Amino acid sequence: MRKYLREIEVAGLLLIAIGIVISCFWGYLFGAWPCGVGLLLLLAIVIYKAFHWAEYERENKQYIVIILICIFILILQLLNAR
């Protein structure tokens, strides 16, 4: 799993970015799915790295901030859609 961490991270971040762009142009419903999948991928990375906290302490703090920002953006988009 260790050698695939970077690829999973990049895929998650790309899906989040794609979801945000899609939700801006075509609506929140279309953009929520890629964002959700991207967040799940990042969550898997954070959970793996949480078990190895001493090795990945700096990255874990960054991921926590990134995930909180993305969740905040998704909530704002869902509230604006109503």
GUFITOR-818354 format. One record per residue: residue in three letters; x, y, z of N, C-alpha, C in turn. Coordinates in steps of 0.1 Angstrom, whole numbers, padded with zeros to 4 digits, always signed. Each point is the difference from the previous one (the first is absolute). Layout:
BEGIN
ALAXYZXYZXYZ ...
// end
This chain:
BEGIN
MET+0008-0012+0000-0008+0012+0000+0009+0013+0000 ARG+0011-0001+0006+0009+0011+0002+0004+0006-0014 LYS+0002-0008-0010+0005+0005-0012-0011+0006-0009 TYR-0013-0002+0004-0011+0006-0007-0006+0012+0007 LEU+0005+0004+0011-0006+0011+0008+0000+0013-0009 ARG+0011+0003-0007+0000+0012-0008-0010+0000-0011 GLU-0002-0011-0007-0009-0001-0011-0015+0001+0005 ILE-0003-0006+0012-0013+0001+0005-0003+0015+0005 GLU+0011+0006+0005-0002+0014+0004-0003+0009-0011 VAL+0008-0001-0011-0002+0008-0012-0014-0002-0006 ALA-0004-0013-0001-0013-0003-0005-0011+0006+0008 GLY+0001+0000+0013-0010+0006+0009+0000+0015-0002 LEU+0011+0007+0000+0000+0014-0002-0005+0004-0014 LEU+0003-0007-0010-0005+0003-0013-0015-0002-0001 LEU-0005-0011+0006-0015-0001+0001-0007+0011+0007 ILE+0006+0004+0011-0006+0012+0007+0000+0012-0008 ALA+0011+0003-0007+0001+0012-0009-0010-0001-0011 ILE-0001-0012-0006-0010-0002-0011-0014+0002+0005 GLY-0003-0006+0012-0013+0002+0005-0004+0014+0003 ILE+0010+0008+0005-0003+0014+0003-0003+0007-0013 VAL+0008-0002-0010-0002+0007-0013-0013-0005-0006 ILE-0003-0012+0000-0013-0005-0006-0012+0006+0008 SER+0001+0001+0013-0011+0005+0008-0002+0015-0003 CYS+0010+0007-0004-0001+0014-0003-0007+0002-0013 PHE+0002-0009-0010-0006+0002-0013-0013-0008-0002 TRP-0001-0012+0005-0012-0008-0003-0009-0003+0012 GLY+0004+0005+0012-0008-0002+0011+0006-0009+0011 TYR-0004+0001+0012+0006-0007+0011-0002-0015-0001 LEU-0011-0004-0005-0002-0015+0000+0010-0007-0009 PHE+0004+0006-0011+0010-0007-0009+0014+0001+0007 GLY+0003+0011+0007+0013+0001+0005+0002-0006+0014 ALA-0011-0004+0006+0001-0006+0014+0006-0014-0001 TRP-0003-0007-0010+0005-0014-0001+0015-0001-0002 PRO+0006+0008-0009+0015-0001-0001+0007+0006+0013 CYS-0006+0010+0006+0005+0005+0013-0001-0010+0011 GLY-0011-0007+0000-0001-0010+0011+0009-0012-0002 VAL+0002-0004-0012+0010-0011-0003+0014+0005+0004 GLY+0003+0012-0004+0014+0006+0003+0002+0001+0015 LEU-0010+0004+0007+0001+0001+0014+0002-0014+0007 LEU-0007-0010-0006+0002-0013+0006+0014-0006-0003 LEU+0005+0004-0011+0014-0004-0003+0010+0006+0009 LEU-0002+0013+0003+0008+0008+0009-0002-0006+0014 LEU-0012-0003+0004-0002-0006+0013+0007-0013+0002 ALA+0000-0008-0010+0008-0013+0000+0015+0003+0003 ILE+0005+0010-0007+0014+0003+0002+0003+0005+0014 VAL-0009+0009+0005+0001+0006+0013-0001-0011+0011 ILE-0009-0010-0002-0001-0011+0010+0013-0008+0000 TYR+0005-0003-0012+0012-0008-0001+0012+0007+0007 LYS+0001+0013-0003+0011+0008+0006-0002+0003+0014 ALA-0013-0001+0005-0002+0002+0014+0005-0011+0008 PHE+0000-0012-0005+0006-0012+0007+0015+0001+0000 HIS+0006+0008-0009+0014+0002+0000+0003+0015+0002 TRP-0005+0005+0011+0000+0014+0003+0014+0006+0001 ALA+0009-0007+0006+0014+0005+0002+0007+0003-0014 GLU-0003-0009-0009+0006+0001-0013-0006+0011-0009 TYR-0013+0002+0001-0008+0009-0008-0007+0012+0007 GLU+0006+0005+0011-0006+0010+0008-0003+0013-0007 ARG+0009+0005-0008-0002+0012-0007-0011-0001-0011 GLU+0000-0011-0007-0010-0002-0011-0014-0002+0006 ASN-0001-0007+0012-0013-0002+0006-0006+0014+0004 LYS+0008+0009+0005-0006+0013+0003-0005+0007-0012 GLN+0008-0001-0011-0005+0006-0013-0013-0006-0005 TYR-0001-0013+0001-0011-0007-0005-0013+0004+0008 ILE+0002+0001+0013-0012+0004+0008-0005+0013-0004 VAL+0009+0010-0003-0004+0013-0004-0007-0001-0014 ILE+0006-0007-0009-0005-0002-0014-0014-0006+0001 ILE-0002-0010+0007-0013-0007+0001-0011+0009+0006 LEU+0004+0008+0011-0009+0009+0006-0004+0011-0010 ILE+0009+0005-0008-0003+0011-0010-0010-0006-0010 CYS+0003-0012-0005-0008-0006-0010-0014-0003+0005 ILE-0002-0004+0012-0013-0003+0006-0007+0014+0001 PHE+0007+0010+0004-0006+0013+0002-0005+0005-0014 ILE+0008-0002-0010-0004+0005-0014-0013-0008-0005 LEU+0000-0013+0003-0011-0008-0004-0013+0004+0007 ILE+0001+0003+0013-0011+0004+0008-0005+0014-0006 LEU+0009+0009-0003-0004+0013-0006-0007-0002-0013 GLN+0005-0009-0008-0007-0003-0013-0013-0006+0002 LEU-0002-0009+0009-0013-0006+0002-0010+0011+0006 LEU+0005+0009+0008-0009+0010+0005-0004+0010-0011 ASN+0009+0003-0009-0003+0010-0011-0009-0006-0010 ALA-0001-0013-0001-0008-0007-0010-0015+0001+0003 ARG-0003+0002+0013-0014+0000+0004-0006+0012-0003 
// end
